[in-house]
Amino acid sequence: QVHLVESGGGSAQAGGSLRLSCAASGYPYTMGWFRQAPGKEREGVASITRAGGAGYADSVKDRFTISRDNAKNTVYLQMNSLKSEDTAMYYCAARTGSGWSLIASWYDYWGQGTQVTVSS
């Protein structure tokens, strides 16, 4: 079974930055980052293929950058220009498909999440 472990969450002020990491065991699947704030639905944030192709939600486009190191089986989410609206639990996910996707139901494996809190 695939195991995903997130790290790097914490608190930041509006306009600040955080970098999330997700260490994945086994095959280098297509990876994604999702988030869920209290009272809101789960939202796809960013996704990256094994080859490095990536897609982003409009809400984070031009502020967040997803990347991966296949040798380390690790995916990163660099979050810049943080806003209070970015406050949420962030989840790392993996899927066996070859294309990137922000659709949560397409993913097969999930991490336990890491909290990001942005203060204004």
C-alpha positions in Angstrom: 0.0 0.0 0.0 1.2 3.5 -0.8 1.9 5.8 2.1 2.0 9.6 1.9 3.4 11.9 4.7 2.9 15.6 4.5 5.1 18.2 6.4 5.8 21.9 6.4 2.5 23.2 7.5 2.2 25.9 10.1 1.2 29.5 10.5 2.2 32.5 8.5 1.1 36.1 8.0 -0.7 37.4 5.0 1.8 38.0 2.2 4.2 35.4 3.6 5.3 32.0 2.4 5.3 28.4 3.3 6.6 25.2 1.6 4.8 21.9 2.0 6.4 18.6 1.4 4.9 15.1 0.7 7.0 12.0 0.9 5.5 9.1 -1.0 6.5 5.4 -0.9 6.5 3.1 -3.9 5.8 4.1 -7.5 6.1 7.8 -8.5 2.4 8.4 -9.2 0.8 11.6 -10.4 0.6 13.7 -7.3 -1.8 16.4 -6.2 -2.4 18.8 -3.4 -5.9 19.4 -2.0 -7.3 21.6 0.8 -10.4 21.9 2.9 -11.4 24.8 5.1 -14.0 24.5 7.8 -17.5 24.7 6.3 -16.2 24.4 2.7 -15.9 21.7 0.2 -12.6 20.0 -0.7 -10.7 22.0 -3.3 -8.0 20.8 -5.7 -5.0 23.1 -5.5 -2.3 21.8 -7.8 -1.3 18.6 -9.5 1.9 17.3 -11.2 2.7 14.3 -13.4 5.8 12.1 -13.2 7.3 14.1 -16.1 6.6 17.5 -14.4 3.5 18.7 -16.2 1.3 20.6 -13.8 -2.0 22.3 -13.3 -3.4 24.8 -10.8 -6.7 26.0 -9.4 -7.5 29.6 -10.4 -7.5 30.6 -6.7 -3.8 29.8 -6.4 -2.5 30.4 -9.9 0.6 32.6 -10.0 1.1 32.3 -6.2 1.7 28.6 -5.7 4.2 26.3 -7.4 4.1 22.5 -7.4 7.3 20.6 -8.0 8.7 17.1 -7.5 11.9 15.2 -7.0 11.4 11.7 -8.4 14.6 10.4 -7.0 13.3 11.2 -3.5 9.7 10.4 -4.3 8.7 13.8 -2.9 6.4 16.5 -4.1 6.5 20.1 -2.9 4.0 23.0 -2.8 5.7 26.4 -2.6 3.1 28.9 -1.4 3.8 32.6 -1.8 1.8 35.7 -1.3 -0.4 33.8 1.2 -3.9 35.1 1.9 -6.3 34.4 4.8 -8.4 32.4 2.3 -5.6 29.9 2.0 -6.2 28.8 5.6 -7.1 25.1 5.4 -6.0 21.5 6.0 -3.8 20.6 3.1 -3.7 17.0 1.8 -1.3 15.2 -0.4 -2.8 12.6 -2.8 -1.5 10.2 -5.5 -3.2 8.6 -8.5 -2.2 5.9 -10.9 -3.3 7.9 -14.0 -0.7 9.5 -16.2 -2.3 13.0 -16.4 -2.6 15.7 -13.8 -6.0 16.2 -12.3 -7.7 18.4 -9.6 -10.6 16.0 -9.2 -10.4 14.4 -5.8 -12.3 11.2 -6.7 -9.7 10.3 -9.3 -7.0 9.9 -6.6 -6.3 6.6 -4.9 -4.1 7.4 -2.0 -4.2 10.2 0.6 -2.0 11.6 3.4 -3.3 12.6 6.8 -3.0 16.3 6.1 -1.1 19.3 7.4 -2.6 22.5 8.7 -1.9 25.9 7.2 -3.1 29.0 9.0 -2.7 32.4 7.5 -3.3 35.5 9.7 -4.2 38.9 8.3 
